[in-house]
């Protein structure tokens, strides 16, 4: 790298840092001035309010950088080259026989590297803190609860809850609609509350006071709905298979297991304890009652500390559960719940995550997701086109710096407005993202080629 390259790059980076601080400060101050009342709502101490402001805009600065990155690149390039033109440094460079294109290339290279930083911000950094970016200004700590409105997971299961509390990851009065791959409903789970847990290495939710109702046509009609207190089944103690858990030990502890194909029920217990002498039945220690749909899809697993075999007045047998809850496997996380309650949640996801959503076909607005995916590719190119549109005006020696700056701002403004006009026009996502580049790209190349060097 020659001395001229180092000089131009240093000027560009200093200008970029200056414009980054200026534009970010303007963006934050404008938003704070308009929405200051939301930060001071309620009886909060000044120290807490200031902490909330710093936290909120600290996270939001990541999105501001992604939004203003192109403007920062153009402004830094225009400012550094304009200062070189104003101090006649460009004239000295031309007098030494060096072409202006030799001056432009370091600027273009730096612009491309800054574009790479914007891509890293959008694809790696923002998705990791997306749940914090969707919080409202008066909910910076993330304690504000909200309703979960029919939110699907990757298996097609639909979730509803009266409220979700992000501070302790708790759903109140959840309802889970289990569906198969063809979106046919297989069953419904009702509960008092639910929290995310892991069971045997599998992610899911633990539902308290849960009850399971099969709704699929192939499941038939169950006379009794299983819940966290009772599970009616024909799998009485005599029908369970008991396997000695420690054949080499002194005590004869037995594990128990059995299957009820009518209900799609499978019972597993860590220990089988026979009933006391003179009583009928048995006790299962740490049992699991796993229900499966006829299609093989899990409907949920009741987990209890103990289960005792009982017989009601009609002569029907059931297992009475103690300290029981239902585990339902799902990849739905607290972050997903917090993120998707925002109207613009897809903008905070990476391109890989958007592709997965489109593949699963449960994106509420597929065209918007495709548009965001295309813009992740076209935005760096658009920033480069915008830079090439601005450079000829700054490098022109036929007009003064004020008129050059005015024409530069006008040209960039027209392109910037046209980019967002295409995105909100309602045309095909691919065309909306690529049309500004296809129209203004050749114009930018011709304008740069027309610069007198």
N, C-alpha and C positions, 0 to 999 in steps of 0.2 A: 504494500500500500504506500503510495507516494504522499509527499507532504501536502499536496493540494487536496487529495482525497481526505486525509485526516482533518484538514482545516474545514472543509465543507461539511463533513460528518459531525464534527464538534459543534459547528454553528447550528446545524439542523437539530441535533439532540438538545442543545440548550434552548432553542426556540420551541421544540416540542414540549420540553419540561415546563417552560413558561406558559405556553398555551394550555397545557393540561391543567395546571393550577388555576389559571384564569377562568377557563370554561367550566371546570368542575365547581369552582367557588360560585360562579354565577348561577349554575344549575341548582346547587344546593340552597343558595340564598333565596332564589326565586321561589323554589318549592317551600322553603321554610316560612317565607313571608306570607304565602297564600294559605298555608295549612298550620300555622302556629297554634291556632285554637285547639286543634286535635291533640297536640302534645300536652297542653295545659288542662285538659279535661279532668275533672275529679279533684280530689284533695291530695295532691302530690307535693312532696318536698322539692325544693329547687335542685338539690343534688341529684335526685332521682330523675327529674325532668331532663336535666342536662345529660345525664347518662343515657337516657332513652334516645335523645336527639343524636348523640354521638354514635350509639349503636345502630340506629336506623339508617343514618346516612353513610355509616361505615360500610354496611352491606350493600346499600343502594349504589354506592360509588362503582361497584363492579358492573352494574347494568348501565350506569351513565357512561362509563368508559367504552363499553361495547357500542352504545348509541352515538357517542360523539367522537369515536376513534377516527373516522374518516375526516371529519372537520378538523380535528387536531393535526392530522397529517398534512392536509392542504394548507392550513394556516401556518404551520411551522415551516413548510417548504417555501411558501410565498414570502413569509417574513424574512427568512434567512437570505433568500436570493434578492429580495427587494433591498435589503440593507447593503448587500454586496454591490448592487446596481447603483444605489444612492451614493455610496462612497467611492464609486468609479473603480471598484476592484474588478468588476467584469470587463471594463474597458482595458485594464492592464492585462488581464488574462488573454483577451482577444489580441492585444498588441503583441503578446509574446508568441502568437501563432497557435494557441490552444483553442479548440472549438468549444462552443457553448454546450454541445452534446457531452463533452468530457466533464462539464460541470453538472449536467443534469443527472448523469448515471449514478453518482453516489447518493443523490437525493432519492432517486427511484428505488435504489437498493434499500436505503433506510426505511422508505415507505413500505416496502414489501415486508421487511422484518417487523415493523410495527403492526402490519396487518396480521402477521403470524401471532403476535401477542394477543390481538383481539380474538383470533380463532381459539387460542388456548383459554382465554377468559370465558368464551361462550361454551366451549365443549367440555372443559375440565373443572373450572373453578365455580362458575355459576350453578351448574346442576348439583354440586355438593352442598350448597347453602340455599337451595331454592326455597325450602320451607321457611327460611328467615326472610327471604325477599318478598314473599306474598303477605306478610303480616301488615296489618294496618298501622297507622302512625300512633294510635292510642293503645296499641297492643304489642309494643316492642318486646316485653318479657315473654310473650307467647302464651299467656294464661287465658286468653279470651276463648270461650267455647263456641262451637258452631254446630249446626245440624249436618249430618251426613245424609245426602240425598241420592239414594239409588246409585251408589258408586260400584262399578264392577272391578274385579281383579282379573288377572291374566287367565284364569280358568273359566271365566264367564259367570262366576258367582256374583250376585248383586247384594250390596250391603246398604242397610239403612240404620240410622240411629237417631234418637231424639236429640242427642247432643254428644259432642266429642270434646274432651278436655285435654289440650296438648300438654299441659304441665305435668300430668301424671299418666298420659296415654290411656285414658279411660273412655269407653263408649257407655252411654246410658241407654237402656232399653233397646238393645240392638235387635234387628231382624235380618236374617240371612236367607236369601233365596238361592238355593243350590240348583244349578242348571248343568246340563250335559253339553257336549261339544256342538250340538245342533240347537242350543239355546232352549231346549225343553226343560221345564221345571221338574226337578226330582223330589224336592223337599223344602221345608221351611223350618228355620230354627229361631226360636224366640227366647230371650233372656233378659236378665235384670241389668247386667253390666258385662263388659268384655275388655280384656287387656291383652297386648301382644306378648307371646311367650315362645319358647322353643321346646319341643318335645322330641326326644330321640334324634336330634339334629335337624328337625323339620320346623320351619317357621309357621306360625299360626296364631290363633286367638283363643283365649280361655274364657268361656262364657259361663257366668254364674246363674243359678236358678234357671237352667236351660231346659227347653222342651223341644222335641223333634216331631214334626208332622210330615209324613210322606205324602207327596202330591202327584207323583208319577202314576200313569195308568197301569204300568207293569208292577207297581208295588202292592197293589191290592188295598184292602181296607184293614187297618189295625184296630182291634177293639179297644186297646189302651195305648195312649200316647206315651212313649218313654220320656222321662224327665230326670232331673237331678235327685229325685227322691225315690222313685219306683221305676223298675223296668220289668214289665210282664213278659214272660217267655216260657217256652216249653223246656228250656235247658235247666232242669232241676238238678240238684246235687248228684243224684244217681246217674245222670246222663253225662256228667263232666268226666273228662279223661284226666286222671291224676298221675303225674310223673314225679318220681322221687327227685328232689332238687339237689340233695347231697348224698349220693349213694355211699360215699366213703366216710360220711360223718357218723357221729354217735346218735344224733337225733334223726328221726324219719320225717323230715319236712317234705311236703309235696306241693308242686305247682299244679294248676288246673287250667284246662282249656276245653272249649267246645264250640260248636257252630249250630246256628238255627237258620237253615236256608229260607224258611218262610219269611222271616223278618230281615234277612241279610245281616244277622247278628253273629259276631264272633266274640267269645269271652276268653280273656286271658287274666290269670291271677298269679301273683308272686307266691302266695302260700294258700293252701287249702286247710281249713281248720274244721274238723268234724264238730257237730253240735254236741253240747254237753249230754251226758248220759241221761236217758229218759226223755230227750227232746228230739223232734224231727227237723231235719234240715242241716245246714252247714253255714260256715262263715268263710268268705273270701277276703284275704288281706291284699290291699293295694290292687284291686281288680281294674280291668279296662273292658268296657263294653263298646265295641267298634261296630257301627252300623254302615252298611254299604248298599248302594242302589243296585238294581238288577244289571245296570250297565257297567258295574265295577267301580263307579266313582264314590269316594268316601262321602258319607253324610254326617260324620262326626263321631267322636269317641268320648264316652263318659268315663271320667277318671275319679275314683273314690278312694277314701282311706280304708273303708271296710264295706262289705256287702253281705247282708244276712238273708237267707231264704225264708220267705213267709208265705202263708196261704190265707186268702181273704175269706169272707163269709160265703162266697159263691163256690169256693173250692178251687179257685184259680191261683196259681203260684206266681210269685214275683220276687225280685231281688230288691231289698230295701237298702238304699245307699246312705252312707254317712260321709259328710264333708266332701260332696261330689261337685264336679263342674264338667262342662263339655269342652273338649279341644277340637277346633275345626282348622284344618290346614289351609293356609292361604299365604300368598306373597304380598298381600296388602300391608303396607307399613304406616307408621305414624307420619312419616315424611310425605307419603302419597296422599294421605287424608288432608294434611295441612296444605299441600301444594295444590290439589285439585279443587279446593273450595274457592280458589281465585279464578277470575274470568280469563286471565292471561297466563295460566299455568304452563301451557305448552311452550311459551317463549323461553322459559327457564330450564328446559330439558335439552339434553344433548341430541345430536343427530341420530346416534345409535338408539337412544331411548324412543325417539319419535318413530324410527323404523320399526321397532318392536311393537309400538302401539298400533301402527298402521297394519302390521302383519296380523295382529290379534283382532283387528276390525272392531274395536270398541272405542275409537276416537270420536268424540261428539261432533267434530267438524273436520273430516278428512282433508278437505281442500286447504284449510288453514294449516294443518300439519304439513302437507306437501309444500305449501308456499314457504313455510319456515325452513324446511329442509333445503329447498332451492336457494333461498336467500343466504343460508350459511355458506353456500358455494359462491354465490355471486357478489356478496358484500365486499370481500377483499378485492375482487376485480373492479367493482364499482368505485371503490376508493382510489384505485390506481387510475381509472378513467377520469375521475374527478380531478386528480392531481395533474394529469396530462392536459386537461382542459384549462387549468389555471396557469400553468407554467408559461405558455406563449405570451400572455398579457404581462406577466412580471418581467420577462426577458426582453420585451420590446423596447427598443431605443428610440421609437418615433413619438412617444408621448411621455408626459411626466408621471411621477410615481403615484400621484393621487388619482389621476384618470385611469391609470393601469390597474390600481387596486380596486376602483369602482367597477370597471369592466370585469375584473376577475371575480369579484363577489357576485355580480349579476349572472355571469355564466355558470358559476358553481351553484348558485341558488336555483337557476332554471333546471339544472340537471337533478339537484336534490329533490326539488318539488316533483319532477317528472317520475322519479323513482317511486315515491310514495303514492303518486297518482295512479300508477300502474298497479300497485299492490292493492289499492282499495277500489279498483275499477270493477272487480268481479270477473275478470277473464281467467283463463286456465292458469293454474299456479306456475307451471314452467314458463309460459309466455310472459306472465306478469313479472317474474324475476329476471328474465334474460332480455326482455325488450329494450330497456334503457341502454344496456351494453351494446346490443346489436345496432341501435340507432346512433348513439353518441360515441361508441368506440372508434369507428372509422373517422368521424369528425375530429376526435382528439388526435389521432395519428396524423391526419392531414395538417392540423394546426401546429403540431410540434415540428413536422417536417418543413413548415413554412417559416420557422424562426430563422432569422438571418444570423449565421454563425461566422 
